Amino acid sequence: MSSTTRRPLMAGNWKMNLNHLEANLLVQKLAASLTEKQLTDVETVVLPPFTDLRTVQTAVDGDKLLIGYGAQDLSPHASGAYTGEISGPMLAKLGCTYVVVGHSERRAYHHEDDALVNAKVKAALTHGLTPILCVGEGLDVREQGTHVAHCSDQLDGGLAGLTPEQVRQVVVAYEPVWAIGTGKTATPDDAQEVCGAVRQRLAARFDQETADQVRVLYGGSVKASNIASIMGQADVDGGLVGGASLDAEEFAQICRFPEHLAR
Ligand SMILES: O=C(CO)COP(=O)(O)O
């Protein structure tokens, strides 16, 4: 399968930004900025904070918007005495299709290790959510030149114990930590190097069909001005966009990247 048969995915990770009123406005503006064809060609997804999800669901359902949505994290548990946690069944009930798992900010600030990330990937799949499994190296690892091995290890850890059928349900996002929120984007070649290595690793650990089907995103200072060159890479199937997804017009321009490729 070539990259052209994997449907591009642009996912906006809002992180801890926007209240529910601002969320409603942004989703309406985003939908108004994209045509039905554009939303069909490029899967467009927003990942708001938990407190905005019900509002986003109401906007999407009420106006039948072709925008998907999901959460930024989930509990590995389905229910119970886990104060402050949100479960997979709760997210599924709100119509979420995606959930980010193992974002570098959660690995760094909440000490999430590969075992917990793996449990969360499994919880997402059990409850019918598509996990967006994040991998990525810090600057120290990049400078040592061991970034491919580092990301492969995180991939192995996140997908441990899964069948090839389950892995085909997963989206992988390569987000070099040194490029997140820094304005320092990886070059298209940097993105391709690791996204390609992720696909090779999937083929080696599972099978070629699985590797061909899994979508691999790039994230880290993605903007309207750099998305086309990143999407021009064979193994990059989309973007996980932080800061630029908080601006409806900028994110819509990112989602319209095929127009820039055609030029
Ligand atoms: O972490 C990111 C998305 O998950 C990337 O964030 P920025 O696009 O703000 O660099």
The ligand as an SDF file (V2000), in Angstrom:
LIG
                    3D

 10  9  0  0  0  0  0  0  0  0999 V2000
    2.8240   18.2760   21.0760 O   0  0  0  0  0  0  0  0  0  0  0  0
    2.3300   18.5880   20.0060 C   0  0  0  0  0  0  0  0  0  0  0  0
    1.0610   17.9890   19.5500 C   0  0  0  0  0  0  0  0  0  0  0  0
    0.6940   16.9170   20.3250 O   0  0  0  0  0  0  0  0  0  0  0  0
    2.9900   19.5840   19.1240 C   0  0  0  0  0  0  0  0  0  0  0  0
    2.8030   20.8400   19.6710 O   0  0  0  0  0  0  0  0  0  0  0  0
    3.2060   22.1520   18.8150 P   0  0  0  0  0  0  0  0  0  0  0  0
    2.5320   21.9960   17.4670 O   0  0  0  0  0  0  0  0  0  0  0  0
    2.6590   23.3000   19.6000 O   0  0  0  0  0  0  0  0  0  0  0  0
    4.6880   22.1390   18.6840 O   0  0  0  0  0  0  0  0  0  0  0  0
  1  2  2  0
  2  3  1  0
  2  5  1  0
  3  4  1  0
  5  6  1  0
  6  7  1  0
  7  8  2  0
  7  9  1  0
  7 10  1  0
M  END
$$$$
